[in-house]
Amino acid sequence: MQAPKTINTRRIALFSVMTALCTVLQILPRPPGLEFTSLLTFTAGVVFGSVFGVSLATIVMLVNAFLSPFGFASLNLPFQMVGMSLIGAVGGFYKMENDGTARFVAETAILGAFLTFIYYLITNIGFALFLVLFLSPVSFIEALAIAQVSGVFFTVTYVLTNTLLFGVGTVPIVSSIRKILGR
């Protein structure tokens, strides 16, 4: 019989702190186009693996749906959770072996841009479904076009800021977490 796995209290504590930090940063009023949840979810995935990144994303987006100063997420909540969970999962698949080189800074910046764009595509699909099912007699393609066009300012600003945040923030955050964990 195999002994049960020991629970690493540092990992649990760090998960709790990251969840609280992401939640607070998510619900605080902020300028349009600035959010840190994507970056922290991605870095959590990098350090702890995809399950950790997805778990963090799911909890934060669920809490955000009820506490956000921007209003309840409504039927778009599952799409927000899937989009942010994807960012955490990709972080788990990303292997950052040499934290300090310009290559990793560039890679994470590009990943930040790509993942943010995918997140907004997923949430715009959710918004388009909402339009089609409940508010409008338009086709899904028309509703998706409306969602994309009406959200272009936010998509562009979020992609640009997350490109910068991922490029500048991923390496130092991952390094700091690894130091805390003694790796």
Secondary structure, DSSP 8 states (H G I E B T S, - for coil): --------HHHHHHHHHHHHHHHHHHHS---TT--SHHHHHHHHHHHH-HHHHHHHHHHHHHHHHHH-TT---GGGHHHHHHHHHHHHHHHHH----STTSHHHHHHHHHHHHHHHHHHHHHHHHHHHHHIIIII----HHHHHHHHHHHTHHHHHHHHHHHHHHHHHHHHHHHHHHHHHHT-
